[in-house]
Amino acid sequence: MEQIRIAVSGSNGFVGRNLRRFLSEKKIPVTTLARKKHKQFRLEKRIVFSNLVEKNLAGKLKGCTALIHLIGTGVQTASSDYDLVNVDITNNMISLCKKSKIKKIVYISGLGVHPSTTFGYFISKFRAERQIIRSGLDYTILRASYIVGKDDPLTKNLARQASHGAIIIPGTGSYRLQPISVVDVSKIILECVINKKLSNKIVDLVGPKTVTFASFANRFAKNKGVKVKKISLEKAYYDALNRPSAAAYGLDDLNILVGDYTGNYEKLERLCGFKIHAPVL
Ligand SMILES: NC(=O)c1ccc[n+]([C@@H]2O[C@H](COP(=O)([O-])OP(=O)(O)OC[C@H]3O[C@@H](n4cnc5c(N)ncnc54)[C@H](OP(=O)(O)O)[C@@H]3O)[C@@H](O)[C@H]2O)c1
């Protein structure tokens, strides 16, 4: 462990912040890679970049054992689309690993990614996965369901809805999630770096229990003391397409939810050699 230094891109995002806290508690040195300055934990070295092809970036990453590549997006805008963020930046990160002699890359893809997918977000994650597999680097690709913890994106969305008085359930809400806690995710990411059993593997990153979205939303609403409101899927998609800033769920949030993606947590437990816990929701 003492010889390890872990580079984390997307270090200021939800998973990045939680992973860095975990690594800092384990006294593992980290090099962060972000486009803005952010608070540092103990044993961190910070790299702020304005573009990933900057000449001196690779030199600053020298000495890192692995890169945890957490830059990604699940929402497209005119200036930041899936190709640019999920595919091209992954390519840049692979080049940086090679130039700085980092031999291992850990990447969080999406649960449900499949070669025959026709869904743009999954296509971008699939293409990013392919680039990583073909790179010749040692890799672990984790296909994640919902990662939950303090301030996770789904909880933040539901909390925002609660502040307006109700939690919206699109359609019946019978589609399922398989949440995993960000604490377990941090432990698993470290395991990917140190445990050869996870070398060159694609593994589902899911918790041991599935839960319907309706039950997830009902529990959340009860805790916050607000109502749930069911709306038709047609209305949910109409709002996402025509009133994106006011819609409860984005277009691709809906696609992922309604897709009802579940996975195999036992393989992950077997490879890691420890139990994954159902998160407290
Ligand atoms: N959270 C989940 O439940 C979940 C599920 C499946 C897959 N994933 C994947 O896991 C990874 C981490 O997720 P997360 O929840 O931590 O996401 P997040 O909170 O949205 O963080 C994403 C990070 O990517 C960075 N980023 C986005 N666009 C960028 C760009 N154009 N250039 C440079 N940096 C950029 C952001 O930087 P700034 O801080 O500067 O904005 C942020 O640090 C992502 O690849 C995501 O797709 C997450």
The ligand as a Tripos MOL2 file, in Angstrom:
@<TRIPOS>MOLECULE
LIG
   48    52     1     0     0
SMALL
NO_CHARGES

@<TRIPOS>ATOM
      1 N1        -23.3220    8.2610   -9.6870 N.am      1 LIG1
      2 C1        -23.8750    7.1960  -10.2430 C.2       1 LIG1
      3 O1        -24.8680    6.6360   -9.7510 O.2       1 LIG1
      4 C2        -23.2910    6.6360  -11.5180 C.ar      1 LIG1
      5 C3        -23.9450    5.5610  -12.1650 C.ar      1 LIG1
      6 C4        -23.4010    5.0470  -13.3380 C.ar      1 LIG1
      7 C5        -22.2200    5.5720  -13.8580 C.ar      1 LIG1
      8 N2        -21.6100    6.6160  -13.2150 N.ar      1 LIG1
      9 C6        -20.3690    7.1480  -13.7830 C.3       1 LIG1
     10 O2        -19.3900    7.3180  -12.7710 O.3       1 LIG1
     11 C7        -18.5690    8.4440  -13.0550 C.3       1 LIG1
     12 C8        -18.5770    9.3820  -11.8510 C.3       1 LIG1
     13 O3        -19.9220    9.7060  -11.5400 O.3       1 LIG1
     14 P1        -20.3090   10.8640  -10.5060 P.3       1 LIG1
     15 O4        -21.6180   10.4790   -9.9280 O.co2     1 LIG1
     16 O5        -19.1640   11.1870   -9.6160 O.co2     1 LIG1
     17 O6        -20.5490   12.0480  -11.5270 O.3       1 LIG1
     18 P2        -20.4900   13.6350  -11.2520 P.3       1 LIG1
     19 O7        -20.7410   13.9420   -9.8290 O.co2     1 LIG1
     20 O8        -21.3660   14.2460  -12.2900 O.co2     1 LIG1
     21 O9        -18.9660   13.9770  -11.5920 O.3       1 LIG1
     22 C9        -18.4910   13.9620  -12.8920 C.3       1 LIG1
     23 C10       -17.1260   14.5970  -12.9370 C.3       1 LIG1
     24 O10       -16.7800   14.7280  -14.3430 O.3       1 LIG1
     25 C11       -16.2380   16.0210  -14.5380 C.3       1 LIG1
     26 N3        -16.5250   16.4810  -15.9020 N.ar      1 LIG1
     27 C12       -17.7090   16.4710  -16.5550 C.ar      1 LIG1
     28 N4        -17.5640   16.9950  -17.7880 N.ar      1 LIG1
     29 C13       -16.2470   17.3290  -17.9060 C.ar      1 LIG1
     30 C14       -15.4580   17.9160  -18.9420 C.ar      1 LIG1
     31 N5        -15.9880   18.2700  -20.1130 N.pl3     1 LIG1
     32 N6        -14.1530   18.1090  -18.7050 N.ar      1 LIG1
     33 C15       -13.5900   17.7700  -17.5260 C.ar      1 LIG1
     34 N7        -14.2710   17.2230  -16.5060 N.ar      1 LIG1
     35 C16       -15.5850   17.0090  -16.6990 C.ar      1 LIG1
     36 C17       -16.9400   16.9270  -13.5430 C.3       1 LIG1
     37 O11       -16.0860   18.0290  -13.3270 O.3       1 LIG1
     38 P3        -16.5570   19.3710  -12.5430 P.3       1 LIG1
     39 O12       -16.5200   18.9790  -11.0790 O.co2     1 LIG1
     40 O13       -15.5400   20.3640  -12.9350 O.co2     1 LIG1
     41 O14       -17.9400   19.6780  -13.0620 O.co2     1 LIG1
     42 C18       -17.0690   15.9960  -12.3280 C.3       1 LIG1
     43 O15       -15.9190   16.0860  -11.5200 O.3       1 LIG1
     44 C19       -19.1410    9.0750  -14.3290 C.3       1 LIG1
     45 O16       -18.4440    8.5810  -15.4410 O.3       1 LIG1
     46 C20       -20.5690    8.5300  -14.3690 C.3       1 LIG1
     47 O17       -21.0830    8.4340  -15.6900 O.3       1 LIG1
     48 C21       -22.1200    7.1520  -12.0550 C.ar      1 LIG1
@<TRIPOS>BOND
     1     1     2 1
     2     2     3 2
     3     2     4 1
     4     4     5 ar
     5     4    48 ar
     6     5     6 ar
     7     6     7 ar
     8     7     8 ar
     9     8     9 1
    10     8    48 ar
    11     9    10 1
    12     9    46 1
    13    10    11 1
    14    11    12 1
    15    11    44 1
    16    12    13 1
    17    13    14 1
    18    14    15 2
    19    14    16 1
    20    14    17 1
    21    17    18 1
    22    18    19 2
    23    18    20 1
    24    18    21 1
    25    21    22 1
    26    22    23 1
    27    23    24 1
    28    23    42 1
    29    24    25 1
    30    25    26 1
    31    25    36 1
    32    26    27 ar
    33    26    35 ar
    34    27    28 ar
    35    28    29 ar
    36    29    30 ar
    37    29    35 ar
    38    30    31 1
    39    30    32 ar
    40    32    33 ar
    41    33    34 ar
    42    34    35 ar
    43    36    37 1
    44    36    42 1
    45    37    38 1
    46    38    39 2
    47    38    40 1
    48    38    41 1
    49    42    43 1
    50    44    45 1
    51    44    46 1
    52    46    47 1
@<TRIPOS>SUBSTRUCTURE
     1 LIG1         1 GROUP 0 **** ****
